[in-house]
């Protein structure tokens, strides 16, 4: 049972999640993420569902939580667009941008926040590049207990998603400085290298990024059309956007 008075005060940050429900598991995952976050922090949390119809009905509505629905008939989820919309909804100095299926250690989140508050970083990732893909057994255990130790103990039997240098899934930014640096690049449409572009853009602009020691976990769900490239033409376009950033921005 969670001790609500033992939660860490984290009201200067808003967690935001762009959402499209394409499976029952993703709905379970976002529910687990919300509960897990509020179990550990007294904070703010916004979920924005963008879809042709409302498919998410929050089962947990703590103080500080907000849900919004926007009608979106596009078959491909324009994630960067909706993240920018979410950022504009926040009133806090810092914004934590999360995928619906991602779990980070509370200690790593707090360390990331310390670096941002000390102005040692403009963007802080609550992990060091090791992003583990949890199998269904690990995921079900976590959703039952909401204890990250369950996932940590499963590391020997699960795999890294993209080797040792992932930069997606979860990141926290100084809202004002990040928006001045361009915010999310809406030229990316659907799944693509937007995570890499975001980091490269800040590096080129000489804006500091911090990586908290530790790992990140992705909760299992069936792979849908918005979990991979929609088609080869869109893949080529998204890769050209990344190349444009890498070649056009100078210090």
C-alpha positions as CSV (number, residue, x, y, z in Angstrom):
1,X,0.0,0.0,0.0
2,X,1.4,3.4,-1.0
3,X,2.2,5.9,1.6
4,X,0.8,9.1,0.0
5,X,2.5,11.3,2.6
6,X,5.9,9.8,1.6
7,X,5.7,10.9,-2.0
8,X,8.4,13.3,-3.3
9,X,7.2,16.8,-4.0
10,X,7.7,17.4,-7.8
11,X,5.3,20.1,-8.6
12,X,7.7,22.1,-10.8
13,X,7.5,19.4,-13.5
14,X,4.6,18.1,-15.6
15,X,4.7,14.6,-17.0
16,X,3.1,14.5,-20.4
17,X,2.1,11.5,-22.6
18,X,0.8,11.5,-26.2
19,X,-1.5,8.6,-26.5
20,X,-3.2,6.4,-29.1
21,X,-4.7,3.2,-27.8
22,X,-4.2,0.3,-30.3
23,X,-4.4,-2.6,-27.9
24,X,-5.7,-3.5,-24.4
25,X,-2.1,-3.9,-23.2
26,X,-1.3,-0.3,-24.1
27,X,-4.3,0.8,-22.1
28,X,-3.1,-1.3,-19.2
29,X,0.4,0.2,-19.6
30,X,-0.6,3.8,-19.4
31,X,-2.8,3.1,-16.4
32,X,0.2,1.4,-14.7
33,X,2.5,4.4,-15.6
34,X,0.0,6.9,-14.1
35,X,-0.4,4.9,-10.8
36,X,3.4,4.3,-10.6
37,X,4.2,8.0,-11.1
38,X,1.7,9.2,-8.5
39,X,2.8,6.5,-6.1
40,X,6.2,8.1,-6.0
41,X,5.6,11.8,-6.7
42,X,3.3,14.6,-5.9
43,X,3.3,16.1,-9.4
44,X,1.4,17.0,-12.5
45,X,0.4,14.6,-15.3
46,X,-1.3,15.2,-18.6
47,X,-2.5,12.5,-21.1
48,X,-3.5,13.7,-24.6
49,X,-5.3,11.1,-26.6
50,X,-5.5,11.9,-30.3
51,X,-7.6,9.5,-32.4
52,X,-10.6,9.1,-34.5
53,X,-12.6,8.3,-31.4
54,X,-12.1,8.2,-27.7
55,X,-10.7,4.9,-26.6
56,X,-9.1,5.7,-23.3
57,X,-11.1,6.2,-20.1
58,X,-8.8,6.9,-17.1
59,X,-9.5,4.6,-14.2
60,X,-7.4,6.6,-11.9
61,X,-7.8,10.3,-11.5
62,X,-5.6,11.7,-8.7
63,X,-5.0,15.3,-7.9
64,X,-2.7,16.8,-10.5
65,X,-3.9,14.5,-13.3
66,X,-5.5,15.8,-16.5
67,X,-6.9,14.0,-19.6
68,X,-7.6,15.6,-22.9
69,X,-9.0,14.1,-26.1
70,X,-8.5,15.6,-29.6
71,X,-10.2,14.2,-32.7
72,X,-7.5,13.0,-35.2
73,X,-8.5,11.1,-38.3
74,X,-4.9,10.6,-39.5
75,X,-4.1,6.9,-39.6
76,X,-0.5,7.6,-38.7
77,X,0.1,9.1,-35.2
78,X,1.8,12.5,-35.5
79,X,3.5,12.2,-32.2
80,X,5.8,15.3,-32.4
81,X,2.8,17.5,-33.1
82,X,0.9,16.2,-30.1
83,X,4.0,16.5,-27.9
84,X,4.2,20.2,-28.8
85,X,0.5,20.6,-28.0
86,X,1.1,18.9,-24.6
87,X,4.1,21.2,-23.8
88,X,1.9,24.2,-24.6
89,X,-0.7,22.9,-22.0
90,X,1.8,22.9,-19.2
91,X,2.5,25.8,-16.8
92,X,5.5,24.3,-15.0
93,X,9.2,25.2,-15.6
94,X,10.0,21.7,-16.6
95,X,8.3,19.1,-18.7
96,X,8.8,15.3,-18.6
97,X,7.9,13.8,-21.9
98,X,7.1,10.1,-21.6
99,X,6.0,7.3,-23.9
100,X,2.9,5.5,-22.6
101,X,4.8,2.3,-22.0
102,X,8.0,3.5,-20.3
103,X,9.1,3.0,-16.7
104,X,12.1,4.7,-15.0
105,X,13.5,4.5,-11.5
106,X,12.2,7.3,-9.2
107,X,15.8,8.0,-8.2
108,X,16.9,8.5,-11.7
109,X,14.1,10.9,-12.4
110,X,15.0,12.9,-9.3
111,X,18.7,13.0,-10.4
112,X,17.6,14.3,-13.8
113,X,15.5,17.0,-12.1
114,X,18.5,18.0,-9.9
115,X,20.6,18.6,-13.0
116,X,17.9,20.7,-14.6
117,X,17.3,22.7,-11.5
118,X,21.0,23.4,-11.1
119,X,21.1,24.5,-14.8
120,X,23.6,21.8,-15.6
121,X,21.3,20.6,-18.4
122,X,18.6,21.8,-20.7
123,X,17.5,18.2,-21.4
124,X,18.0,15.3,-19.0
125,X,17.4,11.7,-19.8
126,X,16.5,9.5,-16.7
127,X,18.8,6.7,-18.0
128,X,22.2,6.1,-19.5
129,X,21.2,4.7,-22.9
130,X,20.3,1.2,-21.8
131,X,16.6,0.7,-22.7
132,X,15.2,-2.7,-22.0
133,X,12.3,-4.3,-23.8
134,X,10.3,-6.1,-21.1
135,X,8.7,-9.4,-22.1
136,X,5.1,-10.1,-21.3
137,X,5.9,-12.0,-18.1
138,X,8.0,-9.1,-16.8
139,X,5.4,-6.6,-17.8
140,X,2.5,-8.5,-16.2
141,X,4.5,-8.8,-13.0
142,X,5.3,-5.1,-12.9
143,X,1.6,-4.1,-13.5
144,X,0.7,-6.4,-10.6
145,X,3.1,-5.0,-8.1
146,X,4.1,-1.5,-9.6
147,X,7.6,-2.1,-8.2
148,X,10.6,-1.5,-10.5
149,X,12.6,-4.1,-8.7
150,X,10.5,-6.7,-10.5
151,X,11.9,-5.4,-13.8
152,X,15.4,-4.9,-12.5
153,X,15.5,-8.6,-11.5
154,X,14.4,-9.6,-15.0
155,X,17.2,-7.9,-16.8
156,X,19.1,-11.2,-17.4
157,X,16.2,-12.6,-19.4
158,X,15.1,-9.5,-21.4
159,X,16.9,-7.6,-24.2
160,X,18.1,-4.1,-25.0
161,X,15.9,-2.4,-27.6
162,X,18.6,-0.5,-29.5
163,X,21.9,-1.5,-28.0
164,X,23.6,0.7,-25.3
165,X,22.8,4.1,-26.8
166,X,19.1,4.7,-26.9
167,X,17.9,8.3,-26.5
168,X,14.1,7.9,-26.7
169,X,11.3,6.8,-24.4
170,X,11.6,9.5,-21.7
171,X,13.3,12.8,-21.3
172,X,12.8,16.0,-19.2
173,X,13.4,19.5,-20.5
174,X,13.6,23.1,-19.4
175,X,10.4,24.1,-21.1
176,X,11.4,27.7,-22.1
177,X,14.9,26.9,-23.4
178,X,13.7,23.8,-25.2
179,X,11.0,25.7,-27.0
180,X,13.5,28.4,-28.0
181,X,15.6,25.5,-29.5
182,X,12.6,24.5,-31.7
183,X,10.7,22.1,-29.4
184,X,9.6,18.9,-31.2
185,X,10.3,18.8,-34.9
186,X,6.9,18.4,-36.5
187,X,8.4,17.5,-39.8
188,X,8.7,14.0,-38.4
189,X,5.4,12.2,-39.0
190,X,4.8,8.8,-37.4
191,X,7.6,6.6,-36.0
192,X,11.1,7.6,-37.0
193,X,14.4,9.1,-35.9
194,X,12.9,12.0,-34.1
195,X,14.6,11.0,-30.8
196,X,18.0,11.1,-32.4
197,X,17.3,14.4,-34.2
198,X,16.2,16.0,-30.9
199,X,19.5,15.1,-29.2
200,X,21.6,16.1,-32.2
201,X,19.9,19.5,-32.5
202,X,20.6,20.3,-28.9
203,X,24.2,19.2,-29.2
204,X,24.7,21.3,-32.3
205,X,23.3,24.3,-30.4
206,X,25.7,23.6,-27.6
207,X,22.9,23.0,-25.1
208,X,23.9,20.6,-22.3
209,X,22.2,17.1,-22.0
210,X,22.5,14.9,-19.0
211,X,22.2,11.1,-18.9
212,X,21.3,9.7,-15.4
213,X,23.1,6.4,-14.6
214,X,20.7,3.5,-14.8
215,X,18.3,1.8,-17.1
216,X,14.9,2.4,-18.7
217,X,12.2,-0.2,-19.3
218,X,9.6,-0.6,-22.1
219,X,6.5,-2.4,-21.1
220,X,5.3,-5.1,-23.6
221,X,2.5,-4.5,-26.0
222,X,1.6,-5.9,-29.5
223,X,3.5,-4.1,-32.2
224,X,1.0,-1.9,-34.1
225,X,1.3,0.4,-37.1
226,X,2.5,3.3,-35.0
227,X,5.3,1.3,-33.4
228,X,7.3,1.1,-36.7
229,X,7.7,2.9,-40.0
230,X,4.3,3.3,-41.7
231,X,5.8,2.9,-45.2
232,X,9.1,3.3,-47.1
233,X,8.3,6.8,-48.5
234,X,7.6,8.1,-45.0
235,X,10.7,6.4,-43.7
236,X,12.8,8.1,-46.3
237,X,11.2,11.5,-45.6
238,X,11.8,11.2,-41.8
239,X,15.4,10.2,-42.4
240,X,15.9,13.2,-44.6
241,X,14.6,15.5,-41.8
242,X,17.3,14.1,-39.5
243,X,19.9,14.7,-42.2
244,X,18.7,18.2,-42.7
245,X,19.1,19.0,-39.0
246,X,22.6,17.5,-38.9
247,X,23.8,19.5,-41.9
248,X,22.0,22.9,-41.6
249,X,22.4,24.0,-38.0
250,X,25.7,25.6,-37.1
251,X,26.9,26.9,-33.7
